[in-house]
Amino acid sequence: MQRLLVLIIAVFLLVSLAACGGGGAAEDGAAAQQAQVSNGQTVYTDSCAECHDAGGIGPELDAATLATYGTAEELNTYIHTAMPLDAPGSLTDQQYFDVTAYLVSQAGKLPADVVINADTSSTVPLQ
């Protein structure tokens, strides 16, 4: 229920910004990033948390673990080809970018106003 409320609020904010012309590039980037991270949190909860949260079979996805991938692009490539463990490649490309953004954000490595995608992921260092 809480995830649905967060998603509805994020969509409302994006639609509101678009309807009123937004507040400039920085605000548009911030809103888009916030929506992506929120969507990524939902993907993480639904598809990753069971293995990667405490007591799961996967490693904790903290900043030190993520730093071993070098960039968000390398992390996304790994996640896309190997996760979820029981169904690698089963998420959409957007869901993989969203969960990557969520993880990078949780590690404190997501630059302000950056939305993780094919064009930006190589520019986001994790080290």
N, C-alpha and C positions, 0 to 999 in steps of 0.2 A: 504494500500500500504506500509506504514512504517513498519507494523508488518511483512509483507511478506519479506521485505528487511532484517529486523533483523533476521528472521528465516533462510533465505538463508545465511547470513553471519555466523550465529552460526553453521549451517551444514557445510559450507565451512571450518571453523576453525577446527571442529572436524575431518573432512576428511583429512585436511592438516596435522594435528598432527599425525593421524594414518599412513598416507603415509610416513612421514619422521621419524617415530619411536618416535614421541613425544619429550618432553623435560624433561622427568622425572615424577615421581609420582605426585609431587606438581602441576606441570603445567597441567598434565592430569586431576587432580582433579578440578583445577580451571576452566579449559575449560568445563568440564562436568557440573560443578555447574552453570557456566554462561549460558550454553545452557538450563539447566533445569529451571532456574529462568526466562529466556526469554520465554520459552514455557509456563511456569506458568502465566506469564503476559498476554499472549495471551488468555489462558483459562479464567483468571480473567476478562479480557475485554469482552470476548464473553459470559460468563456464570454467572458472579458475580457482575460486576460493576453497572448494572442497579439498583440493590437493595442496594448495599453497598456503593456506592459513594454518595456525598452530595444530599440530597433530596430523597433518596431511603427509602424503608421500613425497611431495615436491619440496624444493627448497623455499625458504622464506624469500620473498622478492623485495629485499631491501636495497638501499643505495649501493652497498658494496657488491652485491650479487649482480645488479644491473650494470655496474661499471665495467664488468668483464666483457660486455658486448661492445664497448667503445662508443657507438652512436645509437640513436633511436632507430635508424634504418637497420642496423645489424640486429638489434633486439627484435624489431618487427619481423624481419626475415625469419629469424629463428622461431618466434611464436607462430608465425603463419605456416611454417613447414612442419612443426613438431607438436603443436598444441591445438586443442586439448588432447591430452595423451591418448584418450580412447577414440578420438575422431579428428586427427590432424587435418587442417585445411577446411574444416566444416563450417567455419564462420565466414561472413562476407569480408571482402577487403576492408570495407569501412569499419566493421567491428574490430578487425585486427588493428587498424590505425587508432581506433578509439581506446581500446584496452592498452595499447602502447602508450598513448598520451596519459591515461590514468596512472599507469605504473611510473612513468617518468615524472609526473607531477607529484606523486607520493614520495618519490626519492628526492624531491626538491631540485630537479634538474630541468624542468620545463620553462624555457624563457617566456617572459611576458608576451602575450598576444600571439604566440606561435600555435598554429593548428598543425598537428602531425599529419602529413600526407606524403605522397611519393616525391613531391618537390622539396619538402622541408626536412624530412626525417634524417637525411644525411648531414644536416647542419646543426643537429642537436647532440652535443657531446654528453656522454654519461659518466665520464671520468672526472 
